[in-house]
């Protein structure tokens, strides 16, 4: 049984945590813009005790214990209504066994981030049933231009709820915006790739594929319940062959037979994954009887939608609907 966290309202306090890399990675301007933007939502922003710790290791993270402590404290503090991650990284899975899942179950609240944070999304849902949100980091709100779509879906999911239709953005970017906020490169969005038609409705499981499979075989991997819809994306380090074998790792699970739909996020240019290449690897897998839609606004390009993991999705007549509450 899924647990739905309360929606946000003006005046609520949100805490910023760093399960992977810390706040030191962000420039001063990015921090100011992100804080200002969340303040404009009507939210009060506070930072977890160890988020600004200057004693970061070679991976830009604080210690395992400090990172877990911040997350546990954020869920324990009843004044905190949402927990947002600073940014992604490579080592969120280090802290999974130090998270107090009983505490999270008893104090459900919004948890949001993407990329490496997938390890925590999967673990929290597997251990507690809490719906979490695969969406922008705190740092994502530090983007000055091209953030309107990201903001729209984040606000819809976190403040409003109900059934929300997912639609393509009009343009997208894969540029290093954090280095130069003024000179941005946006290209027109060609829209979704309808790779297999069909309708499906079910529970959303997914996130960043290369991170999700790190939880396989552990207590921190969610079950594919009957009528599961996978929402997957990957970053620039995943080429066609890597995406192919990582997806197969999920297909090889005993309960994959319960998956009835597949939605895939837009690939970064560095991945060099074309529609033709994606169709090739998908056509040779056990995916013949389900709708498959790719190139949606999810993951490592911008803008991005906010996906409620553990909630419900419906694919109908080539349209995608998300249950936000």
Secondary structure, DSSP 8 states (H G I E B T S, - for coil): --B------TT-EEEEE-SSS-GGGS-HHHHHHHHHHHHHTT-EEEE-TTTT-S---TTS---HHHHHHHHHHHHH-TTEEEEEES---S-GGGGGGGS-HHHHHHT--EEEE-GGGHHHHHHHHHHH-B-EEE---TGGGG--SS-HHHHHHHHIIIII-SEEEE---SEEB-S-TTT-SSS---EE----EEEE---EEEEEEEEEHHHHGGGTTSTTS----SSEEEEEE--TT--HHHHHHHHHHHHTSGGGGGEEEEEEE---GGG---HHHHHHHHHTSS-TTSEEEEEES-SSSBS---EEETSEEEEETTEEEEE--
